[in-house]
C-alpha cells in the first residue's frame, strides 16, 4: 500500500511539472528577458528618423543627442557636447544586455562618453568624476513616443523621443551647432534679458553658455529676491530645461528661439511671452550692495579713467582732480584709481591712488555710514596723512562725498561694451552720481 501511494504522488508531481513547463506565464526568466531585449532593439531600430535623447548629468550641464540605431549593432550619433559633436555624425557600436533590467550599453568610446569622462578637462565637472554622467542605461518605461532610461552607475535620467523627418534633417545639417552659436550671440547682445509676467513683475533671466545653466530671479510680494536655477540642453531653435521654471501660475520648461528676430520667447498655453532686454539688471542694486558676504557687491571702482559713455555731475569733480594732479605738482602725477567701499557694517572708505612716474601712492578717507532703503548717508570723515598732504589735488572729490545722502543704483552707459556699473546718486540731484565698476 505504501508503494502505491508513492507511485501516485510521483505521477501527480510529474503532471504538475509538465504543466509548468508548458505554461507560458511561467516561462524561464532568461527566456522572457531575452524576448524583451529583442523587442527593445526592435523599438530602437524602428525609429526611421532616429531619436533625440536628453541627459542632465548630476555633475551639471545638459546635453542633447541624436541617435540612429541600426540592426547590426551600430549607432550613428551627434550631440551638443562641442563643435565637432554637433556638426558631424560619429558611428560606433551599442548592445542590449540583460542585467538587473534590460540595459542599453554604448560599448565603444563616442560622443556620449565625452560627458561621462572622469577627466574634468574633457567636458567639465570635478576632477576624477567629470560630470558624473552614464553610458549604460536601463530601460525604465515608455510614455507615448518617448523611451525612458536610468543610468546604471550614477542614476541619471535619459529620455529618448522619436524625431520627425524634418527634425532629423535639421540636426544632421548642423542644427544643434546653429542653436549653440545663436545662443552665444544672443547672450553677447542682450546683457540683461527678462520676462514680464501678467502682474507686471519682471523676472531676470541669466543664461550661461559655459555652464549651460539658466537662472530666473525676481522680487516676491515681500520684496525678497527669489532665485531658481536649472540646466539646459540645446534643441532645434530652443533651449530645453532640466526642470520647470515658474513665477506664480506661469510655468515653462523650454526657451524658444525666434531665428527671424533673434530673440527668445516662452509659450504659456497659447500665449506667447517675449523675452525682453533691459539696459541694467532687473533686481535693484540696493538689494545686492552691502557689507556682509551675502551681498553680491560692496565696492564701486574707477580705474585709470572714468568708464566711457556716462554723463554725470561727478565727471566735473573727477576731471578737476585729474587736472590738479597733472599741473600743480612737480613732477606731475596721474590719478590712477578711486574706490568707494563698505569696510564694515558702519564704516566706508574712499581710497584714491596717484602715480608720480615711479611710485603709486594711496590716500584714504574713512566715513561712518547708515544705509536705509537703498540710501546711504556718510558722516564723520577722517582723512589719513596722505590725503591731507594731497588736499589741494583731492578737494573736489573730497567735497563731492559731502554732498549726500546717496541712493545706490545701477548706471547705464551708451558704450555697448561697458562693464556692469553701479553708482551713488545724490538724492538732491539724480543727474550727479559717483560711478564705476562693481
C-alpha positions as CSV (number, residue, x, y, z in Angstrom):
1,X,0.0,0.0,0.0
2,X,2.8,2.4,0.9
3,X,4.5,1.9,-2.5
4,X,1.1,2.5,-4.2
5,X,0.8,5.9,-2.6
6,X,4.4,6.8,-3.5
7,X,3.6,5.9,-7.1
8,X,0.5,8.1,-7.2
9,X,2.4,11.0,-5.7
10,X,5.2,10.7,-8.3
11,X,2.7,10.7,-11.2
12,X,1.0,13.8,-9.8
13,X,4.3,15.6,-9.4
14,X,5.3,14.8,-13.0
15,X,1.9,16.0,-14.3
16,X,2.3,19.4,-12.4
17,X,5.9,19.7,-13.7
18,X,4.8,19.1,-17.3
19,X,2.0,21.7,-16.9
20,X,4.5,24.3,-15.6
21,X,6.9,23.6,-18.4
22,X,4.1,24.2,-20.9
23,X,2.6,27.3,-19.2
24,X,3.9,30.5,-20.9
25,X,3.2,32.5,-17.8
26,X,5.8,30.5,-16.0
27,X,8.5,30.6,-18.8
28,X,12.1,30.7,-17.8
29,X,13.0,34.3,-16.7
30,X,16.1,34.3,-19.0
31,X,13.8,33.4,-21.9
32,X,11.4,36.2,-21.1
33,X,14.3,38.7,-20.7
34,X,15.8,37.6,-24.0
35,X,12.5,38.2,-25.7
36,X,12.3,41.6,-24.1
37,X,15.7,42.6,-25.3
38,X,14.7,41.6,-28.8
39,X,11.6,43.7,-28.5
40,X,13.5,46.7,-27.2
41,X,16.1,46.5,-30.0
42,X,13.1,46.4,-32.4
43,X,11.8,49.7,-30.9
44,X,15.2,51.4,-31.2
45,X,15.7,50.4,-34.8
46,X,12.1,51.1,-35.8
47,X,12.6,54.9,-35.4
48,X,13.5,55.5,-39.1
49,X,14.3,59.2,-38.5
50,X,16.3,58.5,-35.3
51,X,15.9,59.6,-31.7
52,X,16.6,62.8,-29.8
53,X,18.0,61.9,-26.4
54,X,18.3,64.4,-23.5
55,X,20.5,63.9,-20.4
56,X,21.1,66.2,-17.5
57,X,24.1,64.8,-15.6
58,X,24.2,65.0,-11.9
59,X,27.6,66.9,-12.2
60,X,26.0,69.8,-14.1
61,X,25.0,71.0,-17.6
62,X,22.5,69.4,-20.0
63,X,23.0,67.6,-23.4
64,X,21.0,66.6,-26.4
65,X,22.0,63.7,-28.6
66,X,20.9,62.3,-32.0
67,X,20.8,58.5,-32.2
68,X,20.1,56.4,-35.2
69,X,20.2,52.7,-34.2
70,X,20.9,50.0,-36.8
71,X,20.1,46.4,-36.6
72,X,23.7,45.3,-36.9
73,X,24.6,46.9,-33.5
74,X,25.9,50.2,-34.9
75,X,24.6,53.6,-33.9
76,X,25.1,57.0,-35.7
77,X,25.4,59.8,-33.2
78,X,25.6,63.6,-32.8
79,X,25.3,65.8,-29.8
80,X,25.7,69.3,-28.4
81,X,28.9,68.5,-26.4
82,X,31.2,70.5,-28.6
83,X,31.6,71.9,-32.1
84,X,32.7,68.6,-33.5
85,X,29.9,66.5,-32.0
86,X,27.2,69.0,-33.0
87,X,28.5,69.3,-36.6
88,X,29.4,65.7,-37.7
89,X,28.0,62.2,-37.1
90,X,30.0,59.5,-35.5
91,X,29.4,55.8,-35.9
92,X,30.1,53.4,-33.0
93,X,28.5,50.3,-31.5
94,X,25.9,49.5,-29.0
95,X,24.4,46.4,-27.4
96,X,21.5,45.4,-25.3
97,X,22.2,43.2,-22.2
98,X,20.2,41.5,-19.6
99,X,21.5,43.0,-16.3
100,X,19.0,43.5,-13.5
101,X,16.9,45.2,-16.1
102,X,17.2,45.3,-19.9
103,X,20.1,47.7,-20.5
104,X,21.3,49.8,-23.4
105,X,25.1,49.9,-23.4
106,X,27.2,52.2,-25.6
107,X,30.2,50.0,-25.7
108,X,32.8,52.0,-27.8
109,X,34.1,55.4,-26.9
110,X,31.9,58.0,-28.6
111,X,30.3,61.4,-28.1
112,X,28.2,60.2,-25.1
113,X,31.3,59.0,-23.4
114,X,32.7,62.6,-23.5
115,X,30.3,63.7,-20.8
116,X,30.9,60.6,-18.8
117,X,34.7,61.0,-18.9
118,X,36.1,61.5,-15.4
119,X,38.7,63.9,-16.8
120,X,37.2,67.3,-16.0
121,X,39.1,68.9,-18.9
122,X,37.0,67.0,-21.4
123,X,33.5,68.3,-20.6
124,X,33.7,70.0,-17.2
125,X,32.7,69.0,-13.7
126,X,35.1,67.8,-11.0
127,X,38.4,66.1,-11.3
128,X,38.2,62.3,-11.1
129,X,34.5,62.3,-11.7
130,X,33.8,64.8,-14.5
131,X,30.1,65.5,-14.9
132,X,29.0,62.2,-13.4
133,X,27.2,61.0,-16.4
134,X,26.4,57.5,-17.7
135,X,26.9,55.4,-20.8
136,X,24.9,52.4,-19.7
137,X,21.1,52.9,-19.4
138,X,18.5,50.6,-18.1
139,X,15.1,50.7,-19.7
140,X,12.7,52.4,-17.3
141,X,9.4,52.8,-19.2
142,X,7.6,54.1,-22.2
143,X,5.3,57.2,-22.5
144,X,3.8,57.7,-25.9
145,X,6.7,58.1,-28.4
146,X,9.2,58.6,-25.6
147,X,11.5,55.9,-24.1
148,X,12.7,56.5,-20.5
149,X,16.0,55.2,-19.2
150,X,18.0,55.3,-16.0
151,X,21.8,55.3,-15.8
152,X,23.2,52.2,-14.1
153,X,26.1,53.9,-12.3
154,X,25.1,57.5,-11.5
155,X,21.3,57.0,-12.0
156,X,21.0,59.9,-14.5
157,X,17.7,60.0,-16.3
158,X,17.7,59.9,-20.1
159,X,14.7,60.3,-22.3
160,X,14.6,59.5,-26.0
161,X,11.8,60.8,-28.3
162,X,11.3,59.8,-31.9
163,X,12.3,62.5,-34.4
164,X,10.3,63.6,-37.4
165,X,12.0,63.7,-40.8
166,X,12.3,67.5,-40.7
167,X,13.8,67.4,-37.2
168,X,16.3,64.7,-38.2
169,X,17.4,66.6,-41.3
170,X,17.8,69.8,-39.2
171,X,20.1,68.0,-36.7
172,X,22.1,66.3,-39.4
173,X,22.5,69.6,-41.2
174,X,24.2,71.1,-38.0
175,X,21.1,72.4,-36.3
176,X,22.5,71.9,-32.8
177,X,25.6,73.9,-33.6
178,X,23.4,76.6,-35.2
179,X,21.5,76.9,-32.0
180,X,24.6,76.9,-29.9
181,X,26.1,79.8,-32.0
182,X,22.7,81.7,-31.9
183,X,22.6,81.4,-28.1
184,X,26.2,82.7,-27.8
185,X,25.4,85.7,-30.0
186,X,22.1,86.4,-28.1
187,X,23.9,86.4,-24.7
188,X,26.5,88.8,-26.1
189,X,23.9,91.2,-27.5
190,X,21.4,91.0,-24.6
191,X,23.1,91.6,-21.3
192,X,20.0,91.7,-19.0
193,X,17.2,89.7,-20.5
194,X,13.9,89.4,-18.6
195,X,10.3,88.2,-18.8
196,X,7.5,90.4,-17.7
197,X,4.6,88.5,-16.2
198,X,0.9,89.2,-16.1
199,X,1.0,91.1,-12.8
200,X,3.8,93.4,-14.0
201,X,6.6,91.6,-12.2
202,X,9.8,91.3,-14.1
203,X,11.8,88.1,-13.9
204,X,15.5,88.4,-14.8
205,X,16.9,85.5,-17.0
206,X,20.6,84.7,-16.7
207,X,21.8,82.4,-19.4
208,X,25.3,81.0,-19.1
209,X,26.5,79.1,-22.2
210,X,29.7,77.8,-20.5
211,X,28.0,76.1,-17.5
212,X,24.7,75.6,-19.5
213,X,22.7,77.0,-16.7
214,X,19.7,79.3,-16.6
215,X,18.6,81.3,-13.6
216,X,15.2,83.1,-13.1
217,X,15.4,85.9,-10.5
218,X,12.6,88.1,-9.3
219,X,11.3,90.0,-6.3
220,X,8.4,88.4,-4.4
221,X,5.5,90.2,-2.8
222,X,7.6,91.0,0.3
223,X,10.4,92.5,-1.8
224,X,12.7,89.5,-1.2
225,X,14.9,88.2,-4.0
226,X,13.9,84.8,-5.2
227,X,16.2,82.7,-7.5
228,X,15.6,79.4,-9.3
229,X,18.2,77.5,-11.2
230,X,18.1,74.9,-13.9
231,X,20.5,73.4,-16.5
232,X,19.7,73.3,-20.2
233,X,20.5,71.4,-23.4
234,X,20.3,72.7,-26.9
235,X,17.5,71.8,-29.2
236,X,16.3,72.9,-32.6
237,X,15.5,76.6,-32.1
238,X,15.2,76.2,-28.4
239,X,16.8,75.6,-25.0
240,X,15.4,72.5,-23.2
241,X,15.4,73.0,-19.5
242,X,16.1,70.3,-16.9
243,X,13.0,71.3,-14.9
244,X,10.2,73.8,-15.0
245,X,10.9,77.4,-14.1
246,X,7.9,79.3,-12.8
247,X,6.6,82.5,-11.4
248,X,3.1,82.2,-9.9
249,X,1.0,80.3,-12.3
250,X,3.4,80.8,-15.2
251,X,5.4,77.6,-15.9
252,X,7.9,76.9,-18.7
253,X,10.5,74.2,-19.4
254,X,11.9,75.5,-22.7
255,X,13.0,78.8,-24.1
256,X,12.0,79.0,-27.7
257,X,14.2,80.9,-30.2
258,X,12.8,83.1,-33.0
259,X,15.5,83.0,-35.6
260,X,13.9,85.8,-37.6
261,X,14.0,88.3,-34.7
262,X,17.0,86.6,-33.0
263,X,15.1,86.6,-29.7
264,X,13.7,84.2,-27.2
265,X,10.2,83.7,-26.0
266,X,8.1,81.2,-24.0
267,X,4.6,79.8,-24.6
268,X,2.1,79.7,-21.7
269,X,-0.8,77.8,-23.2
270,X,-1.4,79.6,-26.5
271,X,0.1,82.9,-25.2
272,X,3.5,84.0,-26.3
273,X,5.6,86.0,-23.9
274,X,8.7,87.5,-25.4
275,X,12.0,87.8,-23.5
276,X,12.9,91.5,-23.4
277,X,16.2,93.2,-22.7
278,X,17.0,95.8,-20.1
279,X,19.9,98.3,-20.1
280,X,20.6,97.4,-16.5
281,X,19.9,94.4,-14.3
282,X,16.3,93.9,-13.2
283,X,17.0,93.4,-9.5
284,X,17.8,96.7,-7.8
285,X,21.4,97.2,-6.9
286,X,20.4,98.4,-3.5
287,X,19.3,94.9,-2.6
288,X,22.6,93.5,-3.7
289,X,25.0,96.1,-2.2
290,X,26.1,95.7,1.4
291,X,28.9,94.6,3.7
292,X,28.0,91.0,4.7
293,X,29.2,88.3,2.4
294,X,25.6,87.5,1.5
295,X,25.6,90.6,-0.7
296,X,27.0,90.4,-4.2
297,X,28.7,93.8,-4.2
298,X,30.4,96.1,-1.7
299,X,32.5,98.5,-3.7
300,X,32.4,100.8,-6.7
301,X,35.7,101.3,-8.6
302,X,37.2,103.7,-11.1
303,X,40.5,102.6,-12.7
304,X,42.8,104.8,-14.7
305,X,39.9,106.7,-16.2
306,X,36.2,107.0,-15.9
307,X,34.1,104.4,-17.7
308,X,33.0,105.6,-21.2
309,X,29.5,106.6,-22.2
310,X,28.3,108.0,-18.9
311,X,27.3,111.7,-18.3
312,X,27.2,112.7,-14.6
313,X,27.8,115.8,-12.5
314,X,30.6,113.8,-10.8
315,X,32.7,114.0,-14.0
316,X,33.4,117.7,-13.3
317,X,34.8,116.9,-9.8
318,X,36.8,113.9,-11.1
319,X,38.3,115.9,-14.0
320,X,39.3,118.8,-11.7
321,X,41.3,116.3,-9.6
322,X,43.0,114.8,-12.7
323,X,44.0,118.3,-13.8
324,X,45.3,119.4,-10.5
325,X,47.5,116.2,-10.1
326,X,48.9,116.9,-13.6
327,X,49.5,120.7,-13.2
328,X,50.1,121.6,-9.5
329,X,52.9,119.1,-8.7
330,X,56.5,118.7,-9.8
331,X,56.9,116.1,-11.0
332,X,53.3,115.9,-12.3
333,X,51.2,113.0,-11.1
334,X,48.4,110.8,-12.6
335,X,45.2,109.9,-10.7
336,X,45.0,106.1,-11.3
337,X,42.2,104.9,-9.1
338,X,39.2,106.0,-7.0
339,X,37.3,103.4,-5.0
340,X,34.3,103.6,-2.7
341,X,33.9,100.6,-0.4
342,X,32.0,99.4,2.6
343,X,34.5,98.0,5.0
344,X,32.2,97.1,7.9
345,X,28.5,97.3,8.8
346,X,29.0,101.0,9.6
347,X,32.3,102.1,8.1
348,X,33.0,103.1,4.5
349,X,36.2,104.4,2.7
350,X,37.1,106.4,-0.4
351,X,40.5,105.3,-1.5
352,X,42.5,107.2,-4.2
353,X,45.8,106.3,-5.8
354,X,48.1,108.6,-7.7
355,X,51.3,107.8,-9.5
356,X,54.4,110.1,-9.8
357,X,56.0,108.1,-12.6
358,X,57.8,105.6,-10.3
359,X,55.6,105.1,-7.3
360,X,51.9,104.7,-6.6
361,X,50.7,106.5,-3.5
362,X,47.5,105.8,-1.7
363,X,45.2,108.3,0.2
364,X,42.2,107.2,2.2
365,X,39.1,108.9,3.6
366,X,37.1,107.0,6.2
367,X,33.4,107.6,7.0
368,X,30.7,106.3,9.2
369,X,27.6,105.4,7.3
370,X,23.9,104.4,7.7
371,X,22.0,102.6,5.0
372,X,18.2,102.7,4.8
373,X,16.0,101.7,1.9
374,X,18.9,101.8,-0.5
375,X,20.1,105.3,0.6
376,X,23.5,105.7,2.2
377,X,24.3,108.6,4.5
378,X,28.0,109.3,5.1
379,X,29.3,111.2,8.2
380,X,32.4,112.0,10.3
381,X,35.0,111.9,7.6
382,X,38.6,111.2,8.7
383,X,41.4,111.8,6.2
384,X,44.7,110.0,6.6
385,X,48.1,111.8,6.3
386,X,48.5,111.1,2.6
387,X,45.0,112.5,1.9
388,X,45.8,115.6,3.9
389,X,49.1,116.1,2.1
390,X,47.2,116.0,-1.3
391,X,44.1,118.1,-0.2
392,X,44.7,120.5,-3.0
393,X,44.5,117.8,-5.6
394,X,41.7,115.9,-3.9
395,X,39.5,118.7,-2.7
396,X,36.9,118.3,-5.4
397,X,36.4,114.6,-4.8
398,X,36.5,115.3,-1.0
399,X,33.8,117.9,-1.3
400,X,31.7,115.7,-3.6
401,X,31.3,112.9,-1.0
402,X,30.0,115.5,1.5
403,X,27.0,116.3,-0.8
404,X,25.0,113.2,0.1
405,X,22.9,111.3,1.0
406,X,23.3,109.0,-1.9
407,X,20.9,106.4,-3.5
408,X,22.6,103.2,-4.6
409,X,21.5,102.2,-8.1
410,X,22.7,100.8,-11.5
411,X,24.3,103.1,-14.1
412,X,23.6,103.0,-17.8
413,X,26.2,103.7,-20.5
414,X,26.0,104.5,-24.2
415,X,29.1,102.3,-24.6
416,X,27.8,98.9,-25.8
417,X,31.0,97.2,-24.3
418,X,30.6,98.9,-20.9
419,X,31.1,96.6,-17.9
420,X,28.5,96.4,-15.1
421,X,28.3,99.8,-13.5
422,X,26.9,101.0,-10.2
423,X,26.6,104.4,-8.7
424,X,25.9,106.6,-5.7
425,X,23.2,109.1,-6.9
426,X,22.9,112.4,-5.0
427,X,19.3,112.4,-3.6
428,X,19.0,116.1,-4.3
429,X,20.3,115.8,-7.9
430,X,19.9,112.5,-9.6
431,X,21.9,113.7,-12.6
432,X,25.0,113.7,-10.4
433,X,26.5,110.4,-9.2
434,X,29.7,108.8,-8.4
435,X,30.0,105.6,-10.5
436,X,32.3,102.8,-11.6
437,X,32.6,99.1,-12.0
438,X,31.3,96.7,-9.3
